Amino acid sequence: ACAKTPVEIAAGVLVICDRINAKCPAAHLLVMGVFPRGHDPNDGYRPKISALNALVAKKLAGRPATTFLDIGARFLTPDGGIAPEIMPDALHPSDRGYAIWGQALQETGLLP
């Protein structure tokens, strides 16, 4: 069966985090929030993504050596859309989108 709801997907993310922690207990996990999709702010995936990110953030809060980073808002225009120069297909980042992502990763202070 394939996970389809935010609750099911969040549970899967937590299982993956637990497995990584078991295999690499000294690792610091950086878990990324799911990026928004759809050029239109009313895209049907937006509420599901928001719910998923909220669930994962709540479940990971206070967990040692774990950082949850949701940078979805950085990809949005003031009206909530996604500019084609950031995500041409409204799903995958362009070079500019990857630069935004890279900057956010650097700002965490977790990179060497």
Secondary structure, DSSP 4 states (H G I P E B T S, - for coil): ----SHHHHHHHHHHHHHHHHHH-TTPPEEEEPPPP--SSTT-THHHHHHHHHHHHHHHHTT-TTEEEE--GGGGB-TTS-B-TTT-TTSSS--HHHHHHHHHHHHHTT---
